Amino acid sequence: MGLDKMAKTIFRGSALYHEKVRNYRFGEKELEFLSLNMPPECNYNCVGCFSRIKRLNTRSSLNLEEIYNLLDQAKELGIVGLEISGEGEPLMHEERLLNTINYANSLGIITTLFTNGSLLTEKNIEFLAENNVSLALSLDYLDKEKYEKNVCRKNTFDSLMKNMELARDIYASLIEIEEGYRVMRFAIHSIADSTSIHEIPKIKEFCRDDIYYSIAPIANVGSAEKRPELNIDTDDVSKIIRQYSEESIIVSNSTINERGFSICGTFYYGLGISHEGEVLFDAHAFDTRRLIGNVRDFPLTELITKQRRLRNRFYEKGSRNFCPLRDPNYHEFIQNLKEEKNAGISIS
């Protein structure tokens, strides 16, 4: 490739990419990230999944015209990045997904797609690469038996490895040097828990120098909420992340001036929207449906204001975690909001 492999790497589309490479200061526009969920269907049933919702009736999902209108509004408000990471496996709805990505690209928006990788093909990987998409593949195990046990589906590992190599080959040619950084568009993202933590060194080695590697601690929501044995000591996780992970693909440093520490940029400066248009406290806070409002019923600017008030309230109560769903105060905070709303008290 003729690129400086010693240059510091960064993931294109991440908050840190915009801050460090493009010298962008978040918080000056009304909306800078949009997390848009696809319908809640998945071909896996991972034990640590953020969502326990699978195969719901999706007739109420936003249609493409509504999605395009939402992206148009977001662009006018300042959006620089679109994240698609849930509520199930985005490629289960491939036509909807690719049309959304194509339209976002036409607006000059960088899309980051999170996927389990099982439905990747040479054709759709090439489409993603050509349409300004940074690809983040979720992988917690390189051991075949452990992987298939975790996703609760047999005969999936070998095909996944083939898909990953296809993505590696296509995206390796897109690595660029920008402002002194080695900018990468294909990442593997791992969740560190008690069963996967020993796989992390092997995954890091597998990534070599052409796949970005990011690690995050497990979040006590969704399926993992019923599996407390998956949690491990915070210091152990921090040590593993420092040793093996490249810089986070979600945190923003712009929040340091506001809160004193780095917080997920897509949460703090963005808006999470469910497949049917419900604004969520966070893109993966599926238990917050109907707390804030639906994009079909309220102006987007009004919904942003309501979410920001709740966001500020959350951190003013003393929370200091980079991710709200990983904060020990999250469940109590959301339960209090629901009780207030049920009692007729304005929550924002």
C-alpha positions in Angstrom: 0.0 0.0 0.0 3.0 2.3 0.4 1.4 3.7 3.6 3.2 4.5 6.9 2.2 1.5 9.0 3.8 3.2 12.0 1.3 6.1 11.9 -1.3 6.3 14.6 -4.5 4.6 13.5 -8.0 6.0 13.7 -11.4 4.7 12.6 -13.1 6.8 9.9 -16.5 8.1 10.9 -15.8 7.9 14.6 -16.2 11.0 16.9 -12.4 10.9 17.4 -11.8 10.9 13.7 -13.8 14.1 13.2 -12.1 15.7 16.3 -8.5 14.6 15.6 -8.4 14.4 11.8 -10.9 17.0 10.7 -10.4 19.3 13.8 -14.2 19.3 14.4 -15.6 20.6 17.7 -18.8 18.8 18.7 -21.6 20.6 20.4 -21.8 23.6 18.1 -24.6 22.2 15.9 -28.0 21.1 16.9 -27.5 17.5 15.8 -24.2 15.9 14.8 -24.9 12.2 14.9 -27.9 10.1 14.1 -28.3 6.5 15.2 -31.0 4.9 13.1 -32.1 1.4 13.9 -33.2 -1.2 11.4 -36.2 -3.5 12.3 -35.6 -5.8 15.2 -34.9 -9.1 13.5 -31.7 -11.1 13.9 -30.4 -14.5 12.7 -28.4 -14.8 16.0 -29.3 -15.0 19.6 -26.1 -13.8 21.3 -26.0 -14.2 25.1 -24.8 -10.7 25.6 -27.0 -8.9 23.2 -28.2 -5.4 24.0 -31.7 -6.3 22.9 -33.9 -9.2 23.8 -36.4 -8.1 21.2 -36.5 -10.4 18.1 -38.8 -10.8 15.1 -41.5 -8.3 16.1 -44.2 -7.2 13.7 -42.4 -4.6 11.6 -45.4 -3.2 9.7 -45.0 0.0 11.7 -41.4 0.6 10.6 -40.4 3.9 9.1 -40.7 3.7 5.3 -37.9 4.9 3.0 -39.6 8.2 2.3 -39.8 8.8 6.0 -36.1 7.8 6.4 -35.1 10.1 3.6 -37.0 13.0 5.1 -35.4 12.3 8.5 -31.9 12.4 6.9 -32.7 15.6 5.1 -33.7 17.2 8.4 -30.6 15.8 10.2 -28.4 17.2 7.4 -29.9 20.7 7.8 -29.2 20.5 11.6 -25.6 19.7 11.1 -25.2 15.9 11.1 -21.7 14.5 10.2 -22.3 10.8 10.9 -24.9 8.2 10.6 -24.7 5.0 12.8 -26.7 1.9 12.0 -26.2 -0.7 14.7 -29.6 -2.2 15.7 -32.1 -3.2 16.8 -31.3 -6.6 15.3 -28.9 -7.5 12.4 -29.2 -4.6 9.9 -28.5 -6.8 6.9 -31.6 -8.8 7.6 -33.3 -5.9 5.8 -30.8 -5.5 3.1 -32.8 -3.5 0.6 -34.0 -1.0 3.2 -30.4 -0.7 4.6 -28.6 -0.2 1.3 -31.2 2.4 0.2 -30.7 4.3 3.4 -26.9 4.2 3.1 -27.1 5.3 -0.6 -29.2 8.3 0.3 -27.0 9.2 3.3 -24.0 9.1 1.0 -25.7 11.4 -1.5 -26.0 14.0 1.3 -22.2 13.6 2.1 -22.8 11.8 5.4 -20.4 9.1 6.6 -22.2 6.0 7.7 -20.9 3.5 10.3 -22.5 0.1 10.0 -22.3 -2.5 12.9 -23.0 -6.0 11.8 -22.5 -9.6 13.0 -21.0 -10.3 9.5 -23.0 -13.4 8.7 -24.8 -11.8 5.8 -21.9 -10.0 4.2 -21.2 -10.9 0.5 -18.7 -9.6 -2.0 -21.5 -7.6 -3.7 -22.8 -5.8 -0.6 -19.3 -5.2 0.8 -18.3 -3.5 -2.4 -21.5 -1.5 -2.2 -20.7 -0.4 1.3 -17.2 0.5 0.4 -18.3 2.6 -2.6 -21.0 4.4 -0.5 -18.8 5.9 2.2 -19.5 3.3 4.8 -17.1 2.3 7.7 -17.8 -1.3 8.7 -17.6 -2.5 12.2 -18.0 -6.3 12.6 -18.9 -7.7 16.1 -16.7 -10.6 17.1 -16.0 -11.9 20.6 -14.4 -15.3 19.8 -12.0 -16.8 17.3 -12.6 -20.2 18.8 -15.3 -21.9 16.6 -17.0 -23.8 19.4 -17.2 -20.8 21.7 -18.3 -18.5 18.8 -21.2 -20.7 17.8 -22.2 -21.3 21.4 -22.3 -17.6 22.0 -24.4 -16.8 18.9 -26.6 -19.8 19.5 -26.3 -21.0 15.9 -24.3 -23.9 14.6 -22.3 -23.9 11.3 -21.8 -20.2 11.2 -18.2 -19.7 12.1 -16.5 -20.9 8.9 -18.8 -18.7 6.6 -18.2 -15.7 8.9 -14.4 -16.1 8.5 -14.8 -16.2 4.7 -16.9 -13.0 4.9 -14.3 -11.3 7.1 -11.6 -12.1 4.6 -13.7 -10.6 1.8 -14.2 -7.4 3.8 -10.5 -7.3 4.7 -9.4 -7.6 1.1 -11.8 -4.9 -0.1 -11.3 -2.4 2.7 -7.5 -2.8 3.0 -7.2 -0.9 -0.3 -9.1 2.0 1.2 -6.7 2.7 4.1 -5.4 6.3 3.7 -3.0 8.7 5.5 -4.9 11.8 6.5 -3.4 14.5 8.6 -0.7 12.1 9.9 -3.2 9.4 10.9 -3.6 6.0 9.3 -7.4 6.1 8.6 -9.1 2.8 8.5 -12.7 1.9 7.5 -13.0 -1.8 8.6 -13.0 -2.6 12.3 -13.6 -5.6 14.6 -15.5 -4.7 17.8 -15.4 -7.0 20.8 -17.3 -6.9 24.1 -15.2 -8.0 27.0 -16.9 -10.3 29.4 -15.9 -13.2 31.7 -16.1 -15.7 28.8 -14.6 -13.7 26.0 -11.7 -11.8 27.7 -9.2 -14.6 27.0 -10.0 -14.5 23.2 -9.0 -10.8 22.9 -5.3 -11.3 22.4 -6.0 -13.8 19.6 -8.5 -11.4 17.9 -5.9 -8.6 18.2 -3.3 -10.8 16.4 -5.9 -11.7 13.7 -6.5 -8.1 12.9 -2.9 -7.5 12.0 -2.4 -4.0 10.6 -5.3 -3.8 8.2 -8.3 -4.2 10.6 -9.0 -1.7 13.3 -9.6 -3.3 16.7 -11.9 -1.8 19.4 -13.0 -3.3 22.7 -15.7 -2.2 25.1 -17.0 -3.6 28.4 -20.2 -5.5 28.5 -23.4 -3.5 29.1 -25.9 -4.8 31.7 -28.9 -4.5 29.5 -30.9 -6.7 27.2 -29.9 -10.4 27.3 -26.9 -9.7 29.4 -29.1 -8.3 32.2 -30.0 -11.8 33.1 -26.4 -13.0 33.0 -24.6 -11.3 35.9 -21.9 -13.9 35.7 -20.7 -12.3 32.5 -19.5 -9.3 34.3 -15.8 -8.9 35.3 -13.8 -6.6 37.4 -13.7 -3.0 36.0 -9.9 -2.8 36.5 -9.4 -6.0 34.6 -11.4 -4.7 31.7 -9.6 -1.4 31.7 -6.3 -3.2 31.6 -7.3 -5.3 28.6 -8.7 -2.3 26.7 -5.4 -0.3 27.3 -3.3 -3.3 26.2 -5.2 -4.5 23.1 -7.8 -1.9 21.9 -7.1 0.9 19.6 -8.9 4.1 20.3 -12.6 3.8 20.9 -14.9 4.0 17.9 -17.6 5.7 19.9 -16.2 8.1 22.5 -15.9 11.8 22.0 -13.3 14.1 23.6 -15.4 17.2 23.1 -17.4 16.2 26.1 -14.4 16.7 28.4 -14.9 20.5 28.4 -18.6 20.0 29.3 -18.5 17.0 31.7 -14.9 16.4 32.5 -14.5 13.1 30.8 -15.0 11.4 27.4 -18.5 10.2 26.6 -20.0 8.3 23.7 -20.3 10.9 20.9 -23.2 9.3 19.1 -25.2 9.5 22.4 -24.1 12.9 23.7 -24.2 14.8 20.4 -26.6 12.6 18.5 -30.1 11.1 18.6 -31.1 7.4 18.7 -34.2 6.5 16.7 -35.9 3.1 16.8 -37.1 1.4 13.6 -40.6 2.7 14.1 -39.5 6.3 14.7 -39.4 6.4 18.5 -36.7 8.6 19.9 -34.7 6.6 22.5 -32.7 7.9 25.4 -29.7 6.2 23.7 -29.7 4.2 20.4 -29.6 0.9 22.4 -31.9 2.0 25.2 -34.8 0.0 23.9 -36.6 0.2 27.2 -37.1 3.9 26.7 -39.7 3.7 23.9 -42.6 6.2 24.3 -40.7 8.2 26.9 -39.6 11.0 24.6 -41.7 10.9 21.4 -42.0 9.8 17.8 -40.6 11.5 14.8 -43.9 11.0 13.1 -45.7 13.1 15.8 -43.3 15.9 16.8 -40.7 18.2 15.1 -37.2 16.7 15.2 -35.9 19.9 16.9 -38.4 19.4 19.7 -37.4 15.8 20.2 -33.7 16.7 20.3 -34.4 19.3 23.0 -36.3 16.7 25.1 -33.5 14.2 24.8 -30.8 16.7 25.7 -32.7 17.7 28.8 -32.8 14.0 29.9 -29.1 13.6 28.9 -28.1 16.5 31.1 -30.3 15.4 33.9 -28.6 11.9 33.8 -25.1 13.4 34.1 -26.0 16.1 36.6 -27.0 13.2 38.9 -23.4 12.2 39.1 -23.1 9.5 36.4 -19.6 9.4 35.0 -19.6 6.5 32.5 -18.7 6.9 28.8 -21.8 4.9 27.9 -25.1 5.5 29.7 -26.1 1.8 29.3 -22.9 0.8 31.1 -23.5 3.2 34.0 -24.6 1.6 37.3 -27.2 4.3 37.7 -28.9 3.7 34.3 -31.7 1.3 35.3 -32.7 3.4 38.4 -32.7 6.5 36.3 -34.9 5.1 33.6 -37.3 3.5 36.1 -37.6 6.9 37.8 -38.5 8.5 34.5 -41.2 6.0 33.8 -42.7 6.4 37.2 -42.7 10.2 36.8 -44.3 10.0 33.4 -47.0 7.5 34.7 -47.7 10.0 37.5 -48.3 12.8 34.9 -45.0 14.6 35.8 -43.1 16.1 32.9 -39.8 14.3 32.6 -38.1 16.9 30.5 
